[in-house]
Amino acid sequence: MPETILIVDDEQRIIDLAKMYVEQEGYQVVSTTNGLDALQRILNDKPSLVVLDLMLPGMDGLEVCRRVRAQADIPIIMLTARSDDIDKIVGLELGADDYLTKPFNPRELVARIKAILRRSERKAMPDEKPLKIGNVVINPQHRTVQVDNKNVDLRMKEFDLLLMLAENPGLVFSRERLLDVVWGYNFAGETRTVDVHIAHLRHKLEGMTATIETVWGVGYKLVVE
């Protein structure tokens, strides 16, 4: 069965254009123009990924994102007609995995969908053993993290970021490199999403004996104390 992509946008022409390109890649597409209906579609259709417009009737995209994140970890790509950083940051803070600013190239949307789904389906190799860094244990096979033997709930991108840093302690990664490896492509210079996800990691892993340090002007590294 092909994976299902839910496209939510108040402009039918955008849905039709995106649908054409997404379906050409073998995905099944369902759609709606209403925020409230989007929640019902997610419940009924169980999509593998949601493309979610910011400005919607009934309920805006940010509130839809917030409600979805309270219940599930479905990948979400936000669409916004505004270029203000605040909209993008709020969307990421609420749990969106990525964003595109309208007007967008439908081929780029497809590339981002494929990259996110590829990362979400990543299977650990059978010989990948738990990784211990200080008081943190990372299990790649089960995608779990424990700090002082207590489970920590991380989202997909947060886990992938932590694993990459933990597998290379002391090595500095640029934001561009983290985007390329963790997200599967380059954001063409829009690196704020890395900063937001790193901030989430630091908050959730409070009490970790290792530290995610900022290397100003370069990127991030994991330092074991």
Residue pairs with C-beta under 8 A, 6 or more apart in sequence:
1 28
2 26
2 27
2 28
3 27
3 28
3 47
3 48
3 49
3 117
4 27
4 28
4 29
4 30
4 45
4 46
4 47
4 48
5 22
5 27
5 28
5 29
5 30
5 47
5 48
5 49
5 50
5 51
5 113
6 29
6 30
6 31
6 32
6 38
6 41
6 42
6 45
6 47
6 49
6 50
6 51
7 15
7 18
7 19
7 22
7 29
7 30
7 31
7 51
8 31
8 32
8 33
8 34
8 35
8 38
8 41
8 50
8 51
8 52
8 53
8 56
8 61
8 64
9 15
9 18
9 31
9 33
9 51
9 53
9 56
9 79
10 33
10 34
10 53
10 55
10 56
10 57
11 33
11 53
12 33
14 53
14 79
14 102
15 31
15 33
17 106
18 29
18 51
18 106
18 109
19 29
19 31
20 106
21 106
21 107
21 109
21 110
22 29
22 106
22 109
22 110
22 113
23 29
24 110
25 110
25 113
25 114
27 113
30 41
30 45
30 47
32 38
32 41
33 56
33 57
34 56
34 57
34 58
34 59
35 56
35 57
35 58
35 59
35 60
35 61
35 63
35 64
36 58
36 59
37 58
38 50
38 52
38 56
38 59
38 64
39 59
39 64
39 67
39 68
41 47
42 50
42 68
42 72
42 74
47 74
48 74
48 75
48 117
48 120
49 74
49 75
49 76
49 77
49 113
49 116
49 117
50 68
50 74
50 75
50 76
50 77
51 77
51 79
51 109
51 113
52 61
52 64
52 65
52 76
52 77
52 78
52 79
52 96
53 61
53 78
53 79
53 80
54 60
54 61
54 62
54 78
54 79
54 80
54 81
54 82
54 87
54 91
55 61
55 80
55 81
56 64
61 78
61 79
61 91
62 90
62 91
62 94
65 76
65 78
65 91
65 94
65 95
65 96
66 94
66 95
68 74
68 76
68 95
69 76
69 94
69 95
73 155
73 156
75 97
75 98
75 116
75 117
75 120
75 156
76 95
76 96
76 97
76 98
77 96
77 97
77 98
77 99
77 100
77 109
77 112
77 113
77 116
78 88
78 91
78 96
78 98
78 99
78 100
79 99
79 100
79 101
79 102
79 104
80 87
80 88
80 91
80 99
80 100
80 101
80 102
81 101
81 102
82 101
83 101
85 192
88 99
88 101
88 190
88 192
88 193
89 192
89 196
91 99
92 99
92 192
92 193
92 196
92 197
93 196
95 155
97 116
97 155
97 156
97 157
98 112
98 116
98 183
98 193
99 193
100 108
100 109
100 112
111 185
112 185
114 184
115 183
115 184
115 185
116 183
116 184
118 184
119 156
119 157
119 160
119 182
119 183
119 184
120 156
122 160
124 140
124 141
124 142
124 143
125 140
126 141
128 140
128 141
130 137
130 138
130 139
130 140
131 137
131 138
131 139
131 140
131 163
131 166
131 167
132 138
133 166
133 169
133 210
133 222
133 224
134 208
134 209
134 210
134 224
134 225
135 147
135 148
135 207
135 208
135 209
136 145
136 146
136 147
136 166
136 205
136 208
136 209
136 210
137 145
137 146
137 149
138 144
138 145
138 162
138 163
138 166
139 145
140 163
143 159
144 151
145 151
145 152
145 154
145 159
145 162
145 205
146 152
147 205
147 207
147 208
148 207
152 204
152 205
153 204
154 162
154 201
154 204
155 200
157 182
157 183
157 197
158 197
158 200
158 201
158 204
160 182
161 178
161 182
161 194
161 197
161 198
161 201
162 201
162 205
164 173
164 178
164 181
164 182
165 173
165 212
165 220
165 221
165 222
166 210
166 222
168 222
169 210
169 221
169 222
169 223
169 224
170 221
170 222
170 223
170 224
171 221
172 215
172 218
172 219
172 220
172 221
173 219
173 220
173 221
174 218
174 219
175 191
175 194
175 195
175 219
175 220
176 186
176 189
176 191
177 219
178 194
178 219
178 220
179 185
179 186
179 187
179 191
179 193
179 194
180 186
183 193
187 193
194 219
194 220
198 212
198 214
198 220
201 212
202 212
205 212
209 224
209 225
210 222
210 223
210 224
210 225
211 222
211 223
211 225
212 220
212 221
212 222
212 223
213 220
213 221
213 222
213 223
214 220
215 221
